Amino acid sequence: MAEGKIVYQGPRSEVQEFFEYCGFRCPQRKGLADFLQEVCTLRKRSSTILVA
């Protein structure tokens, strides 16, 4: 969830493929869970910066 919104709903086995389709590719040396958390956090930060 990001800002109270669902960013993905589906099988866990397909989450990486979904985010890659959206343009977010997980680096080889990074865990998928950590990467997804960063993607959601960075998006929030970017939105805050653009609004400010």
Buried (B, 14 or more C-beta within 10 A) or exposed (E): EBEEEEBBEEEEEEBBEBBEEEEBEBEEEEEEEEBBEEBBEEBEEEEEEEEE
